[in-house]
């Protein structure tokens, strides 16, 4: 999920896939653009940079390739590799050979390379590759794979959950304040003081109830919009015009779904305006 190689990373993965397949190999690469399919069968049975450039040129020099299929094979000894990047979130790959040592070695090399080139949010939301369960054609399970992650990956994977926790904390504080006001826990000075403070807080909340409602509504809308935008970053595509991560936050350079990004900006702006209105009231 979320394999998003650059041009150079795509070349590297194809070079790795073709390494060791040299006995009368047959290779081809296909890019599906709507109903049109653009093929290249390569030179001398392998796909080169030039073949990729031809496919991209014939496709109209797009910013990304979101449905790319590559295959190379030879008959003796039997060796075959297939890689499908997109359409959608998933990148799938197949390694076949009558030499199990070669097949396992190439499978591990390809998996390491594919995982290394995934996006930040993909690493956070889908940490492990998946393999088919034995005896099934459509049931998948997580592969036993050691994933190395850092603090950025951890934050990306738990970002949405952490944002929901803010609302939970708010509800807990509201419940505590109401409980303290209606049941201070005795007639001691401390209890009465807590009840008085709770009354002040509830009175302030009542006077600013509309703004508080707007803040919570825009906050929830921002979380939903952020989740939708992150989901667009989990698509598997070949990024041909790469740039820094912040460039993905630009409406002009966004390659995924500008409507989702615009919605995120609108909801976040509404949240900021509501907070400022509450502070300056």
N, C-alpha and C positions, 0 to 999 in steps of 0.2 A: 504494500500500500504506500502511495505517495512517493514513488521513485521518480525523481525529477532531475535527470542528468543534463548537464550542459553539453555543448557540441563536443568538447574535448573528452568529457566523461563517456559520452556515447561511443566515440571512437575507441576509447580504452576498453570498454566492455565488449565491443565487437572483436577487437584484436584478441582479447582473452578467450572469447568463445571460439575463435577460429584457430587458436594455437593447437598444434598437434593433429589437425585434420588436414592432411596433405596428400593422401593417396587418392587421386582423381576425385577431389571434392566437388560437391555441387552446392552452391549458395545462392540465395536470393533474398531481397529485402522488399517489403511492400508497405506503402503508405496509403491508407484509405481516407479519402477526402470526399465526404458525402457518398454519392453513388460511384464516384470515380476511384479507380485503384491504380496507383503508380508503382511500377515494378522496376527492379534492376537485378540482373542475374550475375553481376560482378565480372571481374576479370580473372581468368585462370581459376575459376571455381571459388573465388573468395571476394568478399565485399571490401572495397578500399575507400579511402577518403573521397576520391574522385566520384565513385558510385553514389556515395551519400550526397555529395554536392549536386549531382545530376537530379536525384530524387527531389531534393529541396528546391532546386531551381524550377523543376517541372511543376512543383506544388505551388509555385508563386511566391517563394521566399517568405513563408509564414513566420510568425514569432515563435510558434511552438508546433510540435508534431504530437498529436494526442491519440494516434492510433497507428502504431508502427510495429510491423512484424518482421522478424529476421529468422532465417533458418539456414543451417549448413549441415551437410552429412557426407559420409563416405561409406562404401560397401564393405571394404576389407582392410583392416578389421572394422567391424560395425561401430560407427560413432555418429551421433546426431545431437545437435543442440538447437533448440527453438527459444526465442525470446519474444514476448508480446507485451509492448508498453501501451497501456490503455486499451480500449477506451474506458474511461471511468477511473476508479481509484486503484485498480489492481494492475500489477505487472506480474505476468506468469512466465515461467521458464521450465524447460524440459531438458534433461541430460540422459541420453541412452547410449549404451555400449555393451558389447559382450565381454569387455574388460572392466570388471567391477572396480579395480584399483583406479583406473583412469577416470571412470565415471564419478566415483566418490570424490576424488581429488578435484576434478573440474567443478563439481557441484559446490564444494566448499569454497573454492576460489570465487566462483560467480556470486554466491550468496554474500560473502564478505564484501565484494565490490558493490553489489546492489544495495546492501544496507548502508554502506558508507556514503553513497550518493543520494540517500533519501533526504527529504526536507526536515526541518526542525520539528514541526508539528506532527509529521508522520512518525518520527522516532518516538515522540511523546505519546501518541495515541495508539500506535500499533507497534509495540517493541519487538515482536518476534515474527519471523516468516512462518508460513503455514504450508503444510503438506497434506496430500490426500490420505485419508484413513485407508488402511489395507482392506481390500475387498469392496471398496466403494468407488463411485465415479463422481460424486458431487458433495461428499462430506469431508470437511477439512478440520485439521487439528493443528495446534501450535507445534512447531518443530522445536526440538531440544537444542536451543542455540543460545550461547552466552552473548548477551548484549551489553556493551559498554556505554553507559550514559553519563552525562554531566549535569550540573545544576540547571543549565538552560533547558535541557531536555525534560527534566523533572518538572520545571515550572510550566513548560508548554503542555505537558500531559495532564496537569492538575489545575490549569488556569480557570476553566469554566466552573469546575467544582468549587474552587476557592471563592469565586465571585458569588456563587449561590449561598455560601456560608455567611456572607455579610448580611443577607436578608434573614437568615436563621438567627444570627446574633441580635439583630434588631427586634425580632419577634420575642426572643427570650427576655431582652431588656424591657420591652413593653409589658410583658406578662409579670415580670418582677416588680415593675413600678405600680401596676394595677393592684397586685397582691399586697404591696406595702401600704398603699392608700386605703384599701378596704379592710385589711387585716394587719395592722401595724405590729401585732404581737404582744400587746400589753399597754399599760398606762405609764410606763416609765418615761423620763424626759427624753431619752435616746429614741424610744419608739415614736413618741409624738413628733420629735424633730424629723425622723425619717418620713413620717406621714406627711408632715408639712412640706418637705422637699419634694415628695412624690406629687403632692397637689400642685406645686409650682410647675413641675415638669409637664403634668397632664394639662394644666391650663395653657401653658405655652404651646403644647402640641395641638390643643383644640383651636387656638387662634390661628395657627399656621397649618391647619389640617389640609387645606387645598394644595399648598405648595409641597407639603410632605407627600401627599398623594401623587403629585406630578413627579417628584423626585423618584419615588419608588416605581412608578409606572415607566418612566424613561430609563431607569436603571435596569429593569427587567427586559425592556425592549432592546437595550444596548447589549445585554448578555445574549439574547436570542440572535441579534444581528451579528455579533462577534462569532458565535458558534457557527452560523451559516457561512461566514467568510472563511473561518478556519477550515470548514469542510471543503471549500473550493480549493484550498491549498493541499488537500490530500489526494487530489487527482494525479494520476501517473501520466506525465508528459515529458517530452524532450524540449527543454528550454533553449531555443536557438539564439535569443538575444538576452543574455543574462545581465543582471545588474544586482546591486546591493539589496538586502532584504527590505530596507525602507522604501525602495522603488516600488515594491508591491503595494504600498499604501498610497501610491499616486493614482488618481483616477485616469490620468492620461497614459500611464505606462502599465496599468494593471492588465494582466493577461487572462485573468480568470473570469470574474463576473463583476463588472463595474457597478451593476445595480445593487449587488450585495454590499459592496464597499461603500457606495453612496448612502445606503440605508444605515450602515454602521456610523458614518459621519453624522447623519441627521439625528439619530437617536442619542449619540454621545453629546452632540451640541445641545440637544434639549435637556440632557442631564446637567451639563455645566450651567446652562441658563437658570435652571430650577434651583441649583445649589447657590448660585450667586444671588438670586432673588431672596432666598431664605436668609442668607448671611446679611444682606443689606436691608432687610425689612425692619 
